[in-house]
Structure formats: C-alpha cells, structure tokens
Amino acid sequence: MLKTDWVVKSTLVVIALLLSVIALNPYIRPVLKASADVGRFDYVSIVSPMFLYKGAQGVLLLDKRNGNVWFIHKGNEMEMTYKDPLFVVHFPLEKLDQAPR
C-alpha cells in the first residue's frame, strides 16, 4: 500500500509541474500575434505598378475616396526612391450611384 501511495503522489506532482509549465509558457515565451487590420492607406489602389507618364517611369495610383488618379515618378534606377505625386485625372465616381440614362 505504501508503494502505490508513493506512485500516486509522484504522478500528481508530475502532472502539477506539467500544468504549471503550460500555464507559465505565455509569460516565459510570449506568442507573436498577427493582425489582419487594414493598413493606413487602404483607400489607395495601385492601378499600374509600371506606368510611363510624360516619358517618366513610375507607379499609377487611384484614390478611392475622391476618384483622383496620381502618378508617382520613380527616381534613380539604382535606388528605390520616389518623387512627389503628380495629379493625372479625376474620375467622377459619384456618377456610379446615378441611374443609367
């Protein structure tokens, strides 16, 4: 009877230690959390990643808030630099809500 009591107590101690390791694991090694939140510029869409405008190569962007199309001129060929955006055209997106004629 003494031997079974020792086996039961040691098994319970091992179970308690394993449970404490599981419980303290997030504090010892924090879990990395990923967020699926929309980015800062979620209203901007890339229309064309490579576009020529007045002989300059760059990126063509659409601002979905107001329908403006912007061109961002790519800088030097060796470096990934971009210059200030240039306004290209305004699409009247508000006319999409109107009934067709």
N, C-alpha and C positions, 0 to 999 in steps of 0.2 A: 504494500500500500504506500509505503514511503517513496518508492521509486516512481510510481505513477504520479504522485503529488509533485515531485521534482520535475517530471516531464511536462506536466500541465503548466506549472508556473514558468518554466523556461520558454515554453511555446507562447504563453501570454506576453512575456517580456519581449520576445522577438516580434510578435505582432504589434505591440505598442511602439517599439522602435521603428518598425517599418512605416506605421501610420504617421509617426512624428516626422519622418523623413519626407513623406508625401505632403504633409501639411506645411512644412517649412520650406519646401522646394521653391515656391514662387518668391519667397523673401531672399533666399540664397542666390538663385539664378532667375532674375525676372524674365518673363515671357515677352518677346517682342510682339507688339500689336501693330497690325496693318489697318490703315483706314481707307475706306473706299469713298471718302469725301471728294466732291468735285473740286477741282483746282480753282485758283484765284481768277483765272481768265477763262471761265467755262463758256462765256458768250462769244468767244473768238473761234472761228473755224479757219483752217488752212485750206484755201481754195486750190492753190498750186504751190508745191514746195520748190519748184524751179520755174521761174517766170522771167521773161525779158520785157522790160518796160523802158522805152526810150534808150535802148542799147545797153541797159544795165541789168545784170542778173540779180535776182532776189526772190523773196517769198511774197505771195499774194494772200492776204487775209480778209475775211469777212467778219464784220462786227454785227452780230445778230440782234443787238439791241436797237440799232437805228438803220441798218442796211448799208452802212458805209463799207467800201472796199478800199483797203490800204495796201501799199506796196512798200516793203522794207528791203532796201538796197543792201546787198551783201558787200562787205568790204574787201580787204585784200584776199587774194587767192590762197595764201599760205596760212592765214589766221581766220578763225571763225568770228569775225566781227560784223556787226550790222549797224547801219546808219539810221538816222531818224526816219520815221514812217512818212510816206507821201500819200496824200489823198488821191484816189483814182476816180471813183464814181460812187454815186448814191443810188441804191436800188430802192424803189418805193415799195417796201414790204407791206406797208399798211394797206395797199390796194388788194392784197390777197384776201382780206376779210370782206371785201365788197362782193356783191352778187355779180355773176358774169352778165355781160350785155349781149 
